[in-house]
């Protein structure tokens, strides 16, 4: 029973680490998306300012 509890704890720790890594990757992708969206909006404004 002790070994089973230990193995379950190891598996749980591994899953928690994977979820943490996925959350970090998602945050990086979201930050990159927001940065590109802001750059695109800035570029569109720049083009609108220079159009006839």
C-alpha positions, 0 to 999 in steps of 0.5 A: 500500500505504501508503494502504491501511494508513493507511485501515485504521488510520483505520477501526480507530481509528474502531471502537475509539472506537465500542467505547469509547463503547458501553462507557461507555454500558453502564457508565452503564446498569448504574450506573443499573440498580443504583441503581434496584434498590437504591432499589426494595429500600429501598422494599420494605423500607420497605413491609414495615416498615410493613405489619401 
